[in-house]
Amino acid sequence: MTSLSIEQNIELTNKQIKTLQEQRLEIEKELLRLEGSLRVLTNFKQVGIDKIDVPKDIIENTEVVDVSDSPGTDEDNNEQDK
């Protein structure tokens, strides 16, 4: 007869829940970022801006880089002052 370890299943299920919760938080952050970008772009359009001149070397990188968690940000500097 085959057996099933309840303890192992509890641990596995807890691990899966934690992973999904972390993914949900990341998705929520990305959704908020995209909604903010859309709001800014929509406002640009409403005031008549249809193009933004950007230096060519910036356009080559198609990914938006979030530097808010980088070392040396203002938040880090404020914590050091405390």
Stockholm file with secondary structure:
# STOCKHOLM 1.0

chainA/1-82         MTSLSIEQNIELTNKQIKTLQEQRLEIEKELLRLEGSLRVLTNFKQVGIDKIDVPKDIIENTEVVDVSDSPGTDEDNNEQDK
#=GR chainA/1-82 SS CCCCCHHHHHHHHHHHHHHHHHHHHHHHHHHHHHHHHHHHHHHHHHTTCCCCCCCHHHHTCCSCCCCTTSTTCHHHHHHHHC
#=GC SS_cons        CCCCCHHHHHHHHHHHHHHHHHHHHHHHHHHHHHHHHHHHHHHHHHTTCCCCCCCHHHHTCCSCCCCTTSTTCHHHHHHHHC
//
